[in-house]
Amino acid sequence: MSLLATKDLSVSFGGLYANHEVAIDVPEGAFVGLIGPNGAGKTTFIDAITGFVPLAAGQVTFADQRIDGLAPHKRVRLGLSRTFQSLELFEDLTVRDNLLAAADRPRWWSFLADVVAPDRNTGIEDDVAWALDVVRLSDSGDRLPGDLSHGQRKLVGVARALAARPRLVLLDEPAAGLDTAESQNLGRRLRTLLDHDISVFLIDHDMGLVLNVCDYIYVLDFGEIIAAGTPAEIRTNAAVIAAYLGEQAGEAQAASGQQVRDLGAEAGE
């Protein structure tokens, strides 16, 4: 069953297309990836799906509902969450408080409820505790972001998106700045999201991560989809090699990663 789908999605700036008639499908329970060279329009595509840039044309469907006309916060309430390339954590707040600040979804009547029942449990604390547990950062909830490694800070960004309890999380370059070992660890953590009934749409430059962790991959170049298929099909696709991987670079980077599909036994590491 399709959870997220785009049809003829186009975004333009000053008459130039950043995305042109892009169509993708993310089935429920799947781990789908999007790769492409720098400047291919990957982040713009996520921005369009989540409502941070307006569409020039096309449509976005989530859980059988058209959402391309909705504000970003309304898409989040439907179960569509995302991370950003720039973490922008609150350095003077604990990890837990960073998540609380992101997860709080006040309504117009919230202040009245706080006056009447200041100790009421909104469930946000439970959501934050759950998100930290999913990314294995429960023991770091009271630490400041500056006390964490870069890899752990990236996981805080993922946890912040998970605190909204999404059905689908869109991950924008979560492995940026990580070394090979950190990227492999991130891949193991991300793959376990499927065990929590969270589907994943991953954008990243790390070919080892994307080729090894995803079930299906789309390739974007100059704002258009040039290939789609399983990791095995993408590895040998001539258009992908010409546009992005080069003759040997993609395979060399992919070979440096560890297979992370069968993670059940490794999840406890």
Secondary structure, 3 states (H helix, E strand, C coil): CEEEEEEEEEEEECCEEEEEEEEEEEECCCEEEEECCCCCCHHHHHHHHHCCCCCCEEEEEECCEECCCCCHHHHHHHCEEECCCCCCCCCCCCHHHHHHHHHCCCCCCHHHHHHHCCCCCCCHHHHHHHHHHHCCCHHHCCCCHHHCCHHHHHHHHHHHHHCCCCCEEEEECCCCCCCHHHHHHHHHHHHHHHHHCCEEEEECCCHHHHHHHCCEEEEEECCEEEEEECHHHHHCCHHHHHHHHCCCHHHHHHHCCCCCCCCCCCCCC
